[in-house]
Amino acid sequence: MKEKEIQISDYNYPLPDERIAKFPLSVRDQSKLLIYQQGNISESKFYHLAEFLPKGALMVFNNTKVIQARLHFRKETGALIEVFLLEPAEPADYEQMFQTNKKCSWLCLVGNLKKWKEGTLCRTITVKQHTLTIKATRKGEHGTSQWVDFEWDNTDVNFADILDVAGELPIPPYLNRETQESDKTTYQTVYSKIKGSVAAPTAGLHFTPEVLADLDRHGVECEELTLHVGAGTFRPVKSQHIGEHDMHTEYIAVRKHTLERLVEHNANAIAVGTTSVRTLESLYYIGLKLECNPELTEEQLHVCQWEPYEEENGAGTDSKLPAKKALENIIAWLDSHHLTTLHSSTQIIIAPGYEYKIVKMLITNFHQPQSTLLLLVSAFVKGDWKRIYDYALSHDFRFLSYGDSSLLIP
């Protein structure tokens, strides 16, 4: 498979530290907007976005909300232990997890792990005028993560309440600074709703109520889906060839209504951010699985990393199944199971050679060198990413999560 032979070193570029935006602009939609349209590059401001979009187009947002996923405990010896929540273990459902009111378990990264060989960590906090003790007990390794059990001694308080008081928002590591109170607002999209991410879908950080209203005035329709962004989004590609890089799993939820809207638009969408891209494109391969076997269970709908490039069962980037039919297959599967929302997961890697099925335009920030996100962008613009990034670097665009944005129209 030729995609596995792609060398990540071919997707490097010089990114001086001063070009990384450490803080957002005071007004979100004042950020610069690079427009790449059929090979031509120009620039504008983000608040003009609607003027570059076709009337009647469907724009899809990721409505995930960043949780305060960092918890700090101090041992009796004085050692500081950081517990970084990655994904829920028991209960595994995000919504149920945040409503638990006595105990729960998470898969976590643990900072200073060598100082926490055994024993229970305790921390006393005040939540809703209740003083309680939260306990953390490490139950061992689970893949590359640690399984951690949490317990607390007040059933009037749920885990969401605890995180709101005791957790810290996990801003990206490349900002090289402590989380500030302002990040609690600026590192969330204005349309965030569903708690679960440990990183923001940052393309959405530029949107304001005024921009959303302007899209409506221009006849651009909007829909939402959910992909909970994992810490793996920051994991660098350390292997020479991307075939040796393991993509992280992320969890998605798409309402039947959204699928129906996509069908009405002939399976064409404008994606806000790479997380929306990964979800929308994964839908195609879920629908392709159901074309081959409509009796699959929810667990069997998971999209594996290299699935889009494999020829078995009709996959491969040259698959002839229309995207609209793939979406209709999912709707039929939901109906047969009396469900109104698709819950699944994806490890999809989108790299040069990939043929996009649903996403026709992309709004995205400027990504780290040698990252899987840069591979995704390169695939979308048919390898023309260097001209885009050279323009951004030479025209004072700000980079990464709090940086400026681009509208890509191949």
N, C-alpha and C positions, 0 to 999 in steps of 0.2 A: 504494500500500500504506500504510494508515493508521499501521501501527506505525513506519514510517520517519519519520513526522512528529512523533513524541513528542519533546517538548522536555526536555532533561536538566535544565534549571533547575527543572522541576516536582518534581525528586527531590533537592532540597537541604534541609538542616536544619542548625541551629547545633551544632557539635561542639567544645566547648572542649578545649584541649589536655590539661587535667587529667582529662578523662573517658577519654582514651586510655590503656589499660593498658600501661605500659612494661615491666612484668615480670609473669609469671604468679603465681598464688597458689602457696604452698608445697605445698599438697595440691590436685591438679587437680580432683577431683570436689566440692570445697567451693564451687565457683563457683555464682553465682546462675543460676536457670533461669526464664525467662519462659515461661508457658504461654498460648498463644493458641488457644482452642478454640471454633470456631463463633462467633467474634466476641467471646467473653468473655476477659478478660485476668486472669491471676493469676500468682503467683510461688512458687517453691520452691527447693530446692537440687538440683544436678545429680545427686547420688547417689540421689535419689528418682525418677530418670527412668523406670525400669521400671514404676512404679506408674501412669503415665499412658498406657501403651501396651497395646493389645489382645493377649491371649494368642494365640499362633500367627502373629503378624505377622512379616514378613520385613524385617530391617534390613540395609541395604547400606552398607559402609564403603569408603573409598578407601585402599588399603594402600601408596600411594606413599611413598617415603622421600626426605627432602630431602638433596641432596648439598652438599658444601662447594664451592660453585660459583665462589667468588671467588678468583682467583689474582693475586698481586702480584709484579711484576718491577721492578727498579730499573735504569735505563739507566746507562751509564758517566758520563753527564753529571750523574747524581743524580736525574733525573726519575723519579717513581713512576708506573708504568703499571698500572692494574687491568684484568684480563681477566675478564669475567663470562660464564661458560658458559651459553648459552641452550638449545641442542639439538645433538645429535650430527650430524655431517655425513658423515664417513667413519671407521668404519662408521656407518650411520645407525641401526642397531639398538642400543638402550640396553644390553642385556645383553652383546652383543659388544663394545661400546665400552669398558665397564669392565674387560673381560678383555684388551684389547690390551696388548702388552708391548714395543712399540718406538716406534710412532708412531700418531697419530690426528689427526682434524680436527674442529673445533667451529665452529658459528655463535655469535658472541659479541658482547656490548657491550664497548666499550673505553673506559675512563676515561682522560682526558688524551691522547686520540687525536692531537691536534695535535703532541704531542711524539714520536710514533712514526710518522714518515712512511715509514720504510723500515728495513731491517736486522733482525737477529735478537736477541731478548731472551733472556738466559740467567740461570738461577738454580740454585745448588748446594744440594741437600738431602740428608738422610740418611733412607733408608727401609729398614726391616728390616736395620739395621746395614750397609746398602750406601750409600756416598756416590755420588751421581750428579748429572749436570747435565741439567736439563730446558730445552729451547729452544722458543721461540715465534716463529713467523714469520707475519706478516700477509699474506694473499694477495689482499686487496681486498674491496670491498663485495659483499654478497649480500643484496639487498633492503635492509632497514633495519639489517642486522647486518653484522659483519665476519667473513670466513672466516679462521680462524687454525689453522695447522698446528703440532702439538706433536711433539717428538721427545725421546727420552731414551736414555742410553747404557748401559742395563742390562736385559737381557731377563728377568731374574728378578723384575722389578717391573712390575706392571700399572698401568693408569691409575687404577683405584680406589685402589690403595695410595698413589699420588702425591697424590690429592686428600685422602685421610685425613691426610696429613702436612702438605702445603703449602697446601691450600685453606682457605677461611674460610666459615663458614655464612652465607648471605645473609638476615639477618633483614629484615623489612619496613622500607622507607625512612622511613615515618611514625613509627617508634619514636624516631628522632633520637638514636641512641646507637650506640656501637661494639658489635660482637658480643662476648659474654662466654662463658667456658668453659661456664657453666651452660646456655646456649642450645643447646649440642650435644645435650643431653638434653631440655630443656623444649620445644624447637621441633620435636620429633618426636612423633608419636602412639605409644602403647604397642604398637600393632599394625603399625607401619610395616615394610615388607619389601623392596619393589622400588625400588632406587635410580633417581632420575631427575628429581625435582622441584627447582625453585629457590625454592619457597615451600611452606609446610606447608598441608595441608588442615585449616584451623584449628578447624573444628567438632569434629574428632576429638581435639583436645588435652585435652578435659575427661574423656575416658574413662580409667578405671583398671581393673586386673584385677578389683577388687571390683565395679565397675559392670557389667563384662562378665559376671561370675558371677551377679549379680543379674538381669540380663536373661535368662540361661539358666534361672534358677529360676522366673521369671515366664512361661516358655514363649515368649519372643521368640527367633526364629531369626536367625542372622547369616550374611551372605555378604560376600565381598570382590570388588572389581574394582580396576583401576588406571587412573588418569588422572594423567599427569605434569604438574604445575602449572608453567606458564611465567611468566616475568617480566611478561608482558602482563597478568596478573591485577591488577597494580598500576597499569597505564597508565590515566590519567584520560581521561574522555570530554571532548575539547576542542571538539567541534563543537556547534552549537546544537541540531541535530536528530540523533537517534541513527542515522538513515539514512546519515549521513556518517562514522560511526565504524567503523573496520575492526577486527573481532574477531581475536584471535590464534588460531593453531592449537595444539591440544593433542592429545597422543597417548594413546590408550586401549587397554586390553587387558582382555577379559572372557572368562573360561573358559566352555566349553560347559556345565560343571556348574552354574555360576551362572545361566546362561540357563535351564536346565532347572528350577532351583529357582524362578525367577521365573515360569515357566509354571505350575508347581504352585500358586503363589500367585495365579493368575489375573492376572499382570502388575501386581500391587499391591506397592508397596515403601515403606518408611520410609527416606529418604535421609539419611545423615550428611554434611552439608556440600554446598555448591553444586557442588563438583567431581563428587560422586556424582550430583547432579541432572543436570548437563550430560551425563554419560556415559549414565545411564539413559534420559533423554529422547532422546538421539542414537540409541540403539538402536532406538527406534520408527521413526525416519526411515531408518535402514539397512534395517530389515525392510520398510519401505514401498517402498524402491528395488527390493528383491529380489522383492516382489510383482509389480512391473511388469516386471522383467527378472532372472530367477534366474541368468543367465550372467555377471553383473558380476564384474570382477576386484577384488582387494583395494583397489587404488588408487581405484577408482570408488565405493567405499563411503563415502568421505569426506563428511561432512555440512557443507554450506556455511552461511554465516551466516544467510541469509534463507530457506533452504529450507523451514522449517516454515510459512512464511506464503504460499508460492507455490501456485497452483492447478494448475500443470502436473503431469502424471503422478500426479494423485491426491493431491498434498500440500495444504498449507493447513491451518489450525488446525481446520477442521471435517472433516478426513479421517475416513471411516467405517470404515477398516480397524481391526478390534479389535487392541488392543495385544498380546494373547496370540498372535494370528496373526502379527503382525510378528516377535515373538521366535521363534516356530516356524519362520519363514522363514530366520532367521539360523542356527538349529540345522541345518536341512536343508542350507543352503549350506556350513556347516562340514563336515558329513558327506560332502557331495559332493566336497569338497576334501581329505578325510582330515585335518582339522585339529581340535585340541582347544581352541584359543583363538582368539578373534576379535581381530585387531590392526587398528586403524583410527585415524582422526583426526577431530576435530570443530572447527568454528568457530561452533557454534550460539550465537545470542544469544536469550535468553529475556526477553521484555519484555511489559508489559501488553498483553493481547489474545491472548497465547499460552494454549492449552488444554493442561494437563498430561495426559499419557497414562499414565504409570506411577507417578510419585511421588505418594503420597497424604498423607504426613506428612513434615515437614522439620525436622531439627535443624541450626541454624545460628547463627553469631555475629552481632554487630551491625556493619554494613558502612559504608564511607565514604560521605559525601554524594556525589551525582551520579556514582555508579559503576554499572557494568553489573550488579554483584551486587545492588544495591538494586533495580534494575529486575526482576531475577529474583524477589526476595522479593515485590515489589509484584504481579507476575503471579500468584504463588502464593496470596496473600491477597486477590485481587480488588480491589487498590487500597487496602486498609486499612492500609498500612504506617505512615502517620503516627501513628495511634493507638498502634501498637505502640512506635514509637520515642519518642513523647512520654512514654509510660509508663516506658520504660527510662531516659530522661533525668531524669525527675522522681523515680525510685525508686533512684537511685544504682547503676545497672548500669554495668559497665565495658565499654568499647567496643574493637572491632577485634580483631586476631589473638590477643592474650593476654587478651582481655576475657571477659565472661560470655556465656551461651548462651540460645537460645530453642528451644522446641518449638512448631512451627506446625501446627495441625490445622484447615484451612479448614472 
